[in-house]
């Protein structure tokens, strides 16, 4: 249940609906975790990186990069395994998870 509560809080924080969640341009701090997130088109990747991860480079293909760090006082934190779910809606209103 804790993971579902965290997922809900993280989702609310990333969308700006959680009061008191600290937000920077590409990170959100919530419930003792910092979630770093950014989105870009895959044509920004070098051919070597795209090949290494099996990604197609394209200005029409997006990539979401997310890392979750457990906050630990006096350190930069500890990376943790997390389940991430995302969805997008294009300008035509088409929704995709």
N, C-alpha and C positions, 0 to 999 in steps of 0.2 A: 504494500500500500504506500510505503514511503516513496518508492520510485514513481508511482503515479502522481502523488502530490507534488513531487519535485518537477515532474514533466509538465504538469499543469502550471505551476508557478513559473517555470522557465518560459513556457509558451506565452503566458500573460506578460512576463517581463519583456520578452523580445518584441512583442507587439505594442508595448507601451501601456498596457492596461493594469499593471500591478503598481499601486502607489508605493512610493518609497524605494523602488528598485533603482539602483544606481546604473546609469547608462552612459557609455561613451560612444563614439562613432561606430566602433565595431566590437564592443564588449558590453556585457551586462553582468552585474553582481547580484545574486539572489540566493538566499538560504545557505550561505557559507560557500558558495561556488562562484567562480567567474566563468562566464561562457563567452568565448571569443568567436565571432562569426563574421563572415564576409561572403559576398556573392560577386561573381564575375563571369564574363563570357570566356569560354575555353580557348578562344584564339589568343588570349593573353599568356597561355602556357607555352613554354618552349617545346619544340617537337620532341626533345628527349624526355621531358617530364610527362607529356601526354602519352608517349609510347610506353613509358615505365608503368603507368597506372591504367593503361588501356582506355584512354579517353580520346574522343574525336575532337580535334581542334576546329572551332567554328564560331563565327560572330553571332550565330543564331542558337547556340547551345550554351546553357548556363551551368555554373558549378557553384555549389554551396560548400564552404569550408567551415567546419565547426570544431572547436576543441573545448573541453570542459576541464577546469582546474579546481581542485578542492583547496580552499583558502587555508593556509597554515601560517599563523603569526610568525614573523621573523624570517619567512622564506618567500620564494616566488610562487609557492603552492605546489601541489602534487597533481599531475595529470591522472584522470580517472576514466574508466570505461563508461560510456553512456549510450543510451539508445536515443537516436535522433529521428524525429519524423518531421517532414516539411511538406508544404503544399504551395502552389503558385497559381495565380490567375492572370491570364494574358489580357491584352487590351480588348479582345473580342469577348471576354467573359468566360473563356474556357478554363476549367479548373483541373489541376493535375497534382497528385501527391507524389 
